[in-house]
Amino acid sequence: MVMSEKTKPGEPPETAAANSTEQVPDWLQSRLRRMFSDVMDEPVPDEFKALLKQLEDKERGS
């Protein structure tokens, strides 16, 4: 495995990738932004809200 100059010894590869100065192409950036914007505008299903409430209630009970 070859380490780049930006990778620190013992640093997880995900962290090294996140620190990369490589730019995301504009076309990809705008497409991802559009896609995730649409997802963020979708309502949360009632079943999912119920599951989250159950988890919160369980955590409060511990």
N, C-alpha and C positions, 0 to 999 in steps of 0.2 A: 504494500500500500504506500503510495507516494503522498506525502503531506504537502499542501501548498503553504506558502508563506503566511497566509492568513489563519491557518489552523494552529491552535495551541496544543501542545502535548496533553493528552487526557481529555480534550474537549470533544463532546459528542459531535458526530458529523452534521446533525441537524442544526446545531448552533453555528458551526462553521459556515454552513450554507446560508443561514439567516444573516450572517455578518458580511456576506459577499457584496461587493460593490457593483456587481453585474446588474445592469438595468433590464427591466422587463420591457419588451417591445410595446410601443404605444397601442398597436392594434390589439394585443393580448390584454393589456391593462384595461382598456376601455371595454372589451368584451367581458372580462371577468367582473368588472365593476357593475356592468349592466345585469349580468346573470345573478350576482349576489344581491343586488338591489331588489330585483324581483322576488328573490327568496325571502329577504327581510320584510317585504311588504305582505307576505302571506300570513293569514291568521293561524294561531296555534290551535291545533285540534283539541277539542274538549277532553278526549281520552288522555292526551299528553299532559294537559293541565291537571287532571285527576291524579295521574302518576306522580307528578311533581309535588302535589299537595301531600300525597301519602309519604313520600320521602321526607318532606319537611316535617310532617307530624312525627315520623319515626325518629328523626334526628333530635327533635325537641324532647322526646320522651326518654332519650338515653342519658 
